[in-house]
Amino acid sequence: MKHTDKNLLMRGLKFLAGALPLSFIGPVVLFSSFKNQEHEWFIPILIFALLAMAAAVFLMFKGISTVMKALFD
């Protein structure tokens, strides 16, 4: 009978823990940047928000796949 790889499970949970704040920060900053379109920092803030949301999606995918690998491999 196979057992759960605890090191791999913890690594996956760390990925998910990193994705959690980014999943809130990204949309908040995106909304804020669209509220201030006339500001000179609009484009850099917009790019930061899009990168934060993309990183959140990537870390969620990586975290869930790592947790599944720890549980079922």
Secondary structure, 3 states (H helix, E strand, C coil): CCCCCHHHHHHHHHHHHHHHHHHHHHHHHHHHHHHCCCCCCHHHHHHHHHHHHHHHHHHHHHHHHHHHHHHHC
